[in-house]
Amino acid sequence: MNWEIAYTNDSNFVNEYTTPDEIRAAGLSVLKAHVPCCFEKELELAGFENDFYYASNILNLKKYAGTNVWYFSEFSAFEFDSIVFEGILGRADVFVNGEICRELPEGFSELRIHDGIVDGDNTVVVHFHPSDKPFSLKGLVKNAYIKRKRKCEIRNAYIRTESLDPEEESAVVRFTAEVDIRRDSVHEFQHLNCKAEIKDEKRVYASKCDLFGSKIDLTVEVPRAKLWWPKNYGRPYIYDASITVYDGGRQLDEFDVSLGIRTVWLETEITEGGGEISYISVNGKRLCLSGPAWRPADLMSFEDEERLEKVFESVTDLGCNVLYVAAGTDLNSELFYDLCDRNGIAVVREFQAEESGNNDAARAKIRATAEFLRNHPSVIAACSRSAYVPDVLKNLTPEIPFIPCIGSEGSVFDVCEHVLSMPSSSTVKKFIPRDVVWPAVYPDRGINPDYAIHSSDPFAGKFVNSDDIEAGVLRFFDKKIEKMNPFLRQSQIVQAEYLKGVIENARATKSSGNGIIWQSLSDGWPCFSDSVTDYFNVRKLSYFYVKRSQSPLVLVFTKSDERDFYELHAVNDLQYGDEITFVVKDLTESGKIVASGMAEIAPNSNTVLEKVRLDKNGFYLISWTPRTGRSITNHFFVNEGGIDYNSYTEALKKCGFYEFEGFEE
């Protein structure tokens, strides 16, 4: 489809244009559209706006919040064609041939429209209404196209693990779907039948039946089933599964999906103190997971698959095995969930609490998202801050537990605070003009306006990150260094030590049901934030600290009840044991050995190796060698505040952890 865009900033606008002819006759500004793309990005591509991500240009988005925008197209169609909108962002009305057929609430919507389409020439108009939010985007942000309805179509397919017998190593997989026969073909078919099939590298498991109605409901037994597991718990095995409908022996339609055989349960356990702790189990095993909150790879480019894949490389490289997809941060990307499925990354998906409340449009959006997610084995839990969401989901996704959102009472995950840091100097110079690149705060004029804009909330009216980052630096170090590069490094050290501490403590103490969600992986635009990689994929120091902390077998220290003593833990999330030799050296004391030994580490365990007295502000290098013979290292810093920056960085250099990327000296 060829799309055009018309728009007006007239605040007194009251007309409704429902056809392309009406829009052209109104004399509005018109652009060629690059669907998928948001309206604001279209203005940048057309040269009407400079790079929104540079300097203070992002503020220019404010003037388009009140804009009326029309996407429109003219197309030829067959009576049974539909228009498929994979992603509409913003409050909008959809008109086909001048008649309204959908009213969409604020936010993201997926849509398939057949209403009003006729044989021959047709028109479609999507009118986006103004938003009362100063920073808001609107447009056809994912593909929109004509789809011809087949004579027979499979709809609403759901393939899930019905039961799993660990002792017999067998699984029963249930296939349900609906068959939609085009009305001009009702009497054409003689013998409708269907087949459900599961294939691995060597074998095919199948079940067949005749069709006497519109419902498919088949089960397939898989002996010696290979299961889908999150990373560290086993292989995330993926089968090829399909539902096929035939007329006699002639294939009419087929639905293909990547199948992960697994069960998910929300369970409760009584603690030693008599309390209760809830947790998610996969295939009957309690999980201890660690990973970040996921953010869009780019806030204004929603179909940039190359960028998404680049960001996702960090997920696997860091050793993450869970992602928390917060409400409003994911636009149902098939690529994203496929990557999670195939890499064993568990997903907790938060559903949007619609401002419009519990109504048909809001429920339809929830249903569409649930139907998209439910065939992905990586999705192990759902949550929402809206009370009506569980009621909508219970019949659509019965196998996916509904849990409290992170940060809420009863959450099965610990969540860390937002600890902010600066990106590298080379990154800062890509979005802050060089004539004002430093300082962040002027002694006589206050906040550098360009730094204020690129804070986590560009419309907060103050540079919140400057205050937070500077306060963190002063709590950790004995003084703030005024020069640019050392201060940026100071901020990265503070963030890195904090993230390392909360991740290691959560893994060693298992204080929550299922582990920890930390903030956060990457930035969707150039900013000063809590991410471990910046918008340009330059890694901060925290990236390397987190990677070591999330190693499947890692040695970490936690505070003991005894003053000045710390417990050395071997945390093993792998499903096999190992024998290790270990050494702990005090790098502030010329490499003095403070602990050493040999230990047998059980599978999926937490073993306290020693209790060690450690000095205030001491920097310790922890080394261990498994049977494989390859030495692995981590560090522990006893942070009591008032740290000398030079002493800390010298210790980093001694252990090979001076990993500051993107700094221009």
N, C-alpha and C positions, 0 to 999 in steps of 0.2 A: 504494500500500500504506500502511496505517496502522500505525505502529510504536510500541511502548512499550519502556521501559527499566526493568529491575530491577537492583538492586545490593546488595552486602553488603561491609562492611569487616571481617567476622569472619575473623581470621587462622587460625582452626581449622576453617574451612569445608572439608568434604570431599565433599559431595553434588554430583551432576551432574543439573541439571534440563534436560530435553530437549523439553518441551512447555510452552505457555503455562499450561495448567491446573496443572502441577506448580509452576511459578513462582508463580502466584497463591496456591496452597495453602500455600506456604512462608512467607508473610507478609513478604516482602521489601519494601523501599522501591521504589515504582513511579512512573515519570514518563511523561508523553506525550513522544514523541521528535519532534525536528524534523529528520529526515533530509533532506539531508545535514548532519551536525553531529557533532563529537566529544562523547564522554560528559562530559568536564570542562566544555565550553562549555554543555552542557545544564544542568548544575548552576548555572552563572551565570545563564542565562536563566530558570531556575525560582526564582531569588532565594535559593538556598542558599549561594551564594558571591558576594562582591563582585567588581568588575572585576579580573580576574587581572592586568591590565597596570598597575594603579595601585599605587604605594608598594611594599610588600613582599608583596603578595597572591600573587604568582607562587609563593611558597614553599608555599602551600596545596596546590599540585599534588602535593607529596610524599606527602600522606596518602592519595592515591587511586592511587598506583602499585601498592599491594597489593590493590586492590579487584577482586572478581569482578563482571563486568558482563554482563547478558544483554539483547540486543535481540531482541524477538519480535513476531510478527505472525500474524494469521489471515486467510486469503484463499481465494477461490473460483478454481478453475482448470480448464482443459481438459487432457486427457491429454498434449498435446504442448507445453504451456507450459513456460517456464523462468523462473527468478529470475535477474535480472542484477544483480550487485553491481559498480558502477563503481569503488568504492574502499572496501576494508576495511583499517583501520589497527590493527595489534596482533596478537599471537598469539591465534588463535581457532579454535574448533570450530564447524562448521555442521551443524545437525540439521534434517531435513525429515521431518515426521510422526513425530517421536520417534526417527528413525534417523540416526546420524552419516553424513555424506556427504563432508565435507572437514575436514582438519586443516591450518591455515594457520600458517606461521612468523611470527616477529616481523617487523614492517615493513609495507609497503603491498602489498596484493593486489587483483587484479581477478578476477572469478569469474562464470561462468554455470553454473547448476545446473539440470539436468533430472531427476536421480536422485530417485526416490521420489514425484514429484508425480503425483496421481491426479485423475480427473474429480471435481468437486465441492469439498468443503471440505478445506483443507490448513492446516498450521502450519509455521512456520519459526522457529528459534531460533539466534542467533549468540552463543556464549559466549566472552567475552574473559577471558583468564587474567591474573593479576597479573604485573607486570613487575618485574625486579630493578633497573631503572633509576629513579632518583629523579625525573627529569623525563621523563615519557612520557605520550603521549596514546593513546586508543583509541576506536574507534567506527566507525560507518558514515559516513565522511567525504565520500563522494560518493553520487550517487543510487543507489537500489535499487528495482527495479520488476519487474513481470511482463511477459514478452515472449512473444507467441504465435508459434510456429514456423509459417512459411508452408509450403505444400505443396512448394515448391521454394525453396531458399535458396542464395545465393552466400556462400561462406566463404573465409577466408584469402586474400583478394585481394591481389595484389602487382603494382604497375604501376611499371616502372622503365625507364630509358634503357639499351637493349641496346647501341647503338653510336651514334657521332657522327662525322660527316665534316665537319670545319671547311671544307675546300676546296669541297665540293659543297653545304655549308650544309644538309645533310639529317641526319635522325635516325631511328633505328629504336627503337620503344618496345615492350617486351614486356609482355603481360598474362597473368598466371597466377592461377588460382583453383580452388576445389573447388566442386562442385555437390552439395548434400545434399537428397535426395528423401525426404519424409516417408513412413514405411513404409505408411501407408494410401493413398498416392497413387502407388505404384510402377507400377501398371498403367493409370493414368489418362491418361498423356501419350502422344501418338502420334508426334510429330516434334519432339524437343528440338533446339534450335539456339541459338547464342549470337553476340553481336556485341560487338566492342571498338571504341570510338569516341573520337576526340579532336577537340575543337571550339575554334576561336578566334572572333574577332569576325566573320569572313567565310567561313571554310571548315570543312568536316567531313572528317576522315580516318577511315576505318573498315576493319575486316576482319571476316569472318563465317566460321562453320563449323558443321557439324552436330555434335551431341553423341552419342557412342556409349558414354561412360563418365562418370565423376565429375570428370574433370580438364579444365580450360580452359587452353589454351596458344596464344595468338595474338600476332602481331606486327603493328604498324601503322607504316608509313613516313610521316614528316612531311617533305616537301620545304621548303626555306627555313625551317627551324625557328627559332623565336624562343626563345632560351635563358633559363634561370634563372641569374642572377648574384647574388653577394653585393653589398651596397651599395658604391658607388664603382667597381665593375667592370662595371657594365651594369645593365639593367633586370631585376628578378626576375619574368620573365614567367610567368604562370600560365595554363595551358589547363584547360578542363573535360574530364575524361575519365570514361568509364563502361564497365562490363561489364553486358550485359543478356542474360538467358536467356528464350527464347520456347518455347512449344509451338505449332508452326506460326507463325501471326502473332500469337498471344496472349501478351502479356508476363506472365512469371511472377515475375521478381525483377530488381532493378537495383542495382548498386553504383556510387556516384558518388564521385569524388575530385578534388581540385585537383592538377593535374600540373605539375611543373616539370621541363623537359627539361634535364638536366645530367649530366656525368660527374664522378666524384671519384676521384682516385688518390693514393696515398702514394708519393712519389718520393724519390730520393736524388741528391745532387749533390756532386761533389768540389770542395772549397774551394781557394783559392789556396795555402794552407799544406799541402795534401795530405791534409787530413782529410775527413770526410764530414758532410753536413748533410741531414737529412730534412725534407720539407715536404709539405703537402697541396696538390694542384692541382685546380682546378675548371675544367672545359672546356679542359684543357690549359694553364691559366695559373696560375702560382704566386701565392698570395695573401699579402698583408701586412695582418693584421687587428688590430683593437684593440677591446676590450670587457671587460665585467666578469664576475665570477662571479655567477650568478643565485641569488637566494634566494626562498623563498616570499613572496608578497605579504603574507600574514598567517599566523602560526604556528598559529593555532587555528581559522581559518575557511578551508576549503579550496575552496569553490565561490563565492567572492566575485568574480564576473567584473568588476563595476564597479571594484573596487580593482585587480585585475590589469591592466585596461586603462589605468588611471591611472598605475600604475607603469611600464607599457610605453611610455607617451608619453615618458618620460625616455630610454629606449633610443634612440628615433629622434631626439629633440631633441639628444642628446649627440653624435650622429654615430657611434654604435657600429655595427659590422658583424659582431660575433661575441658569443655568450654561452656561458659554460661552465656547464653544469647539473651540479652536483656530486651524488654519490650521496645519496639521501634528501631532496633539496630540491625534487623535482618529482613531482607525482602524475599524470602523463600527462594534462595539460590540453589538450584539443583546441583551445581558444581560444588558448592560449599558442603552440602550434606553428603554428597558422594565421596568427597575427600575425607570427611569424618568417618563414614562407613568403612572405607578401605584402609584407613590408617589406625583404626581402633581408638578413635577419639570420642568419648562419651559426650553427649550434648544434653544440657538442661535448658529447656526453652521456656522463656517467660512470655505469656500472652498479654497483649496490650489491653489495658483497662480503658475502654472507649469513653471519651468525654460525653458522647451523646447518650451514654447509659445503656441499659438493657433493652434493646429494641431489635427489630427484625434485621436491620442493616448490620448492626454490631455482631449479632449472632451469626449472620451469614459469613462475615469476615473470619470469625473464629472457626466455623465449620470448614471453610476453604483452606485455611492454614492447617488445621488438624488432618484433613484428607491428604494434603501435600506431605506432611511429616510422617504419617503413620507407617509407611512402608520403608522407613529408614531405621535400621537396627541401632544406629548410633544414638538415637533419641531415647534416653532412658528415664526422663522425668519431665513434667510440665508444671508450671506455676503461674500465678497471676495475682495481682493485687485487687482484682475484681471478683465480687462474690458469686456472680452468675456463671463465670467461665467453667468451673467444674461440672455444672449441670449440663452444659453444652457438650463437653468433652466425653462424658462418661460412656455414651454409646458409640462414639466415633473412635475413641482410642482406649478401649477397656484394658489393654495390656500395659499402658504407660501410667505409672503412678503420678498422682497430683500431690505436690509438696509445697511447703511455705517458701516464699521467695527468700533469696539470700538477704541477710540482715534482719529478717523477721523472726519472731519467736517461734521456736520449733524447727528452724532450718536445719537440714542435715549437713550443711556445709558451714565451716568457719569462713569469714570474709575479712580481708584486711582493709585497713583504712587507705584512703587516697594519699599517697606520699609523692609529692611532685618534684620534678627535677628539670633542669635545662638540657636541651640537646647540645650537640657539639657546636663549636664555633663555625665550622664550615656549613652546617645546616642552618644556623641562625642567620647567616649572611645570605641565604637563599630566599628568605622571606622578610627580613628586616633591612631597609635601605642602609647602605654602608655608611652614609653620613650621620645616621642616628643609631648605629648598631650597638653602641655602648656609651654610657651605662644604662642599666635597666631602670634605675631611679636617679634622677638628677638631684644633687644636694640642694639646689635653690629653686627648682621648678617642679619637683615631685616626680610622679611616674612618667616614664617614657611612653607616650601615647601608643606607639606601635607595639610595644611589649604588652600594654594593657589589652589591646585588641586581640592578641594571640594568646590570651589566658584561656582557661577552661570555660569561662563564661564571658564572651566578648561584650555583652551588654549589661554586665553587673555594675558598671559605674566606678569600679576600682580595680586595681591590678591585684586580684586575690592571690595569684600564684607568687607574685613577688614577696608578699608578706609571708606566705606559708613557706616558701623555699628559703628565704633569708632566716626565718625563725628556726627552721630545721637545721640549717648550717650552724647557727649560733648555739643550739643545744648540743650539737655534736663536737664542733671544733672550739678551740680556745679563742678564735677570732675569725671574722670574715675577711677574705682577701679581696681587695677592691679590683684587681686586674681581671679582665674578662675570662681568660682560659682557666686560671686557678679556681675562680669562683664557680664556673660551670662544672669543673671536676669535683669541687667540694659538694655541690648539689647532687651530682650523680653518685658520689660515695654514700651520702646520707640515705638516698633512696635504695641503693643496692644493699646496704647493711640491714635496712628495715625489712625489705622483701625476703632476704635470705633468712633473717631471724624468724619471721612468722611462718614461712613455709617449713623450715626445719623443725620448729617447735610443734606445728600441727602434725607433721609426719611422725615425730618421736613420741608425742603424748597421746595421739589419736583422741583429741579432746572433743571432736564432733563425730557424727555418724559416718560421714563419707569423705572427710578431708577438707581441702581449702580451695576457695576461689579467690584469686588475687587480682589486683588492679594494676595495670592492664597490659595488653599485648602491644598494640600499635596505634598510631594516630591516623584519623581519617582526613586530617588537614594539618598544615604546619602550625604547631602550637607548643606551649610549655605545659607539660602534662605528667600523668602518672604512668605513662607507657614505658616499656623497656626497649622499643625500637621507635624511631621517629618516622615522620611521614615519608622521608626519602630512604627508608630502610637502612639507616645508619644505626647500629646497635649502641645502646648506652651501657655503662659499666654493669648495671643491674642485670642485663641480659646474660652475661657470663656468670654472675653470681647465682642467678636462678637456675641456669643450666646445670651447674654443679649440685645445687641443692635438690634438684629433681632427678638426679641420677637414681636408677632403680635400686642400686645398693650403695648407700652413702653413710659415712660416719659424721655425726654431728654432736655438738654439746648442748645440754640444757641445764638450767640452774637447778642446783640441789637444794634441799631444805636446810642443809648445813652451810653456814656462812662461809663465803669465798670458795666453796667447792662446787664443782660442775660434774655432771654425769656424761660420760662418753657413750653414745648409742651407735649401734650398727642397725640401720633401718633397711630392711630387705623387702621390696615389694614383688620380687620375682617368685616364680612358683617352683624354684629349685634352690637348694642350699649351696653353700660354698664354705671354703676354709680360707681365712685371711690372716696375714701378718700385718700389724699396724704400728705406726710410730707417730708420736705427737711432739713437735719441736717448738720451743719458744723462740721466735725470731727476734724478740726484743732483748733476749739474753744470749746472743751469739749462737743460737741453734741448740741450746740445752734441751735434752730429751726429758720430757715430763711424764710420758706414758709410752708403753710399748708392750707388745705381746702377740699371741696367736689365739685365734678363736674359730670355733665352728658356728656358722651362721645358718639357722634353719630357714626353710622356705617361708615366705610371707610372714616375716617376724620382725620384732623389735627387741634387740638384745643390749642390755647395759654391760659394757665391757669393763669400765673402771670408773671410780669416783676420784677426781683430780682437783687439787687446789691450784687455782689460776690467779695470776696477779691482775690488779686493776689496770685497765688499758693495755693489757698484754695482747700480742698478736701471735697466734699459734697456727702452724702449718700441720695439717693432718694428712698422713699418707697411709695408704693400705694397698696390699697386693693380693688379689685373689689367686686361685689355682692357675688361672690363665697366664699369670706371670707379668701382666701389664700393670704398672703402678698407677694408682688414681689418687688425686689430691683434692683437698678442700681446705678451708681455713676457718678459724673462729677468732673473733675479736671481742674482748671483754670491754664493752663500752660503758664507761662511767662518766663521760662528758669531758670537756676541756681538752680535746685531742689536738696534738700538734700535727698540722697538715703534712709537713715534710717527713716526719717520722712515719706516719701512716703510709704515705706513698712509697717511701723507701722499703717498707716491709712488703708492699705489693710487688715491687720490683724483685725482691729477693725470692719470692715464691712463684714468679712468672705470671702474676695476676694483674699487672699494670696494663689493663686492656681498655684504653680510651680511644675509640674510633672517631675519625673525622675532625681532629683538632689541628688547626693551623697555628704553628708556633711563631 
